[in-house]
């Protein structure tokens, strides 16, 4: 199993983000939702959300466990980006008042 891409990285809650993960599984492209638990600019934990039924939940959870470190490093720029976007929206809203 190989991670092809993470798309639509976005906030779900105050310190929780989600992304659509696309993985190569035996030559097929499968979709899974990854949930990221955040603190500041760091990702503390990654959990599996909804996913294609073609692949077992245990396999995807094992993939996350085995690749947790580099996935966390990979999403660091996205965390910074979405936090900045949220800050910009708050600043813009406060200026409109």
C-alpha positions as CSV (number, residue, x, y, z in Angstrom):
1,X,0.0,0.0,0.0
2,X,1.3,3.4,-1.0
3,X,-0.1,6.9,-0.3
4,X,-0.7,8.7,-3.6
5,X,-2.1,12.0,-2.3
6,X,-3.8,13.9,0.5
7,X,-6.4,16.3,-0.8
8,X,-8.9,18.8,0.7
9,X,-7.0,19.3,4.0
10,X,-9.5,21.3,6.1
11,X,-10.6,22.0,9.6
12,X,-13.4,19.8,10.9
13,X,-13.3,21.2,14.5
14,X,-11.2,23.6,16.5
15,X,-8.2,21.3,16.7
16,X,-9.2,18.5,14.3
17,X,-8.6,18.5,10.6
18,X,-9.6,16.0,7.9
19,X,-8.2,15.1,4.5
20,X,-9.1,12.8,1.6
21,X,-6.3,10.2,1.3
22,X,-5.9,8.3,-2.0
23,X,-3.8,5.1,-1.8
24,X,-2.6,2.5,-4.2
25,X,-3.8,-0.9,-3.0
26,X,-2.9,-3.8,-5.3
27,X,-2.9,-1.6,-8.3
28,X,-6.3,0.0,-7.4
29,X,-6.8,3.6,-6.3
30,X,-8.8,3.6,-3.0
31,X,-10.2,6.5,-0.9
32,X,-10.0,6.9,2.8
33,X,-10.7,9.8,5.2
34,X,-7.8,10.6,7.6
35,X,-8.6,12.7,10.7
36,X,-5.7,14.7,12.2
37,X,-5.7,15.8,15.8
38,X,-3.8,19.0,16.1
39,X,-2.1,21.2,18.7
40,X,-0.5,24.4,17.5
41,X,1.5,23.6,14.4
42,X,1.8,19.9,15.2
43,X,-0.2,16.8,14.4
44,X,-0.5,14.7,17.6
45,X,-2.5,11.8,16.2
46,X,-3.9,10.4,13.0
47,X,-7.1,8.3,12.9
48,X,-8.9,6.6,10.1
49,X,-12.3,7.8,9.1
50,X,-14.6,6.5,6.3
51,X,-13.0,4.4,3.6
52,X,-13.7,2.3,0.6
53,X,-14.9,-1.2,1.6
54,X,-12.5,-2.8,-0.9
55,X,-9.8,-2.7,1.8
56,X,-10.0,-3.9,5.4
57,X,-10.0,-1.3,8.2
58,X,-7.1,-3.1,9.9
59,X,-4.9,-2.8,6.9
60,X,-5.5,1.0,6.7
61,X,-5.0,1.4,10.4
62,X,-1.7,-0.6,10.2
63,X,-0.6,1.7,7.3
64,X,-1.2,4.8,9.4
65,X,0.7,3.3,12.4
66,X,3.7,2.3,10.2
67,X,3.8,5.7,8.4
68,X,2.6,8.0,11.2
69,X,5.9,9.9,11.5
70,X,6.4,11.0,7.9
71,X,2.6,11.7,7.3
72,X,2.8,14.1,10.3
73,X,5.8,15.8,8.8
74,X,4.1,15.9,5.4
75,X,1.0,17.7,6.7
76,X,2.9,20.3,8.7
77,X,2.7,22.9,5.9
78,X,-1.0,22.3,5.5
79,X,-1.6,22.8,9.2
80,X,0.2,26.2,9.0
81,X,-1.8,27.1,5.9
82,X,-5.3,26.3,7.3
83,X,-4.5,28.0,10.6
84,X,-3.4,31.1,8.7
85,X,-6.6,31.0,6.5
86,X,-8.7,30.8,9.6
87,X,-6.9,33.7,11.2
88,X,-7.3,35.8,8.0
89,X,-11.0,35.1,8.0
90,X,-11.4,36.1,11.6
91,X,-9.4,39.3,11.0
92,X,-11.5,40.1,7.9
93,X,-14.7,39.5,9.8
94,X,-13.6,41.8,12.7
95,X,-12.8,44.6,10.2
96,X,-16.3,44.4,8.7
97,X,-17.9,45.1,12.0
